[in-house]
């Protein structure tokens, strides 16, 4: 899948650490997702976190990013990591630690609603945490 495939429905591309530390940006994104028509970006909306242009990513060698999309009014956050020029979508966490209990081991990819912005997000869970209901898990992003 190429970067150009993300044009449809993409509201913005943010550096992960900036997005997670900016509650104002999260609120703006969540509110805009309800009525997103794919015609305008976040121009005119106030936030200290700025969206990165898709063109600027083509030459990135190392980056940790969130693609924020609105599909049929549903906010979706996709995690992209670029290491040494190699792009990976929704990669497992470093050292393969569960996103909930932070134990090392076998992980499965799941999706749940984010406590931060209400987005549908990928989470990597161990076999024990996978059995829990989303509200019982300790996923903080």
Secondary structure, 3 states (H helix, E strand, C coil): CCHHHHCCCEEEEEEHHHHHCCHHHHHHHHHHHHCCCCCCCCCCCCCCCCCCCHHHHCCCCCEEEEEEEEECCEEEEEEEEEECCEEEECCCCHHHECCCCCCECCEEEEEEECCCCCCEEEEEEEHHHHCCCHHHCCCCC
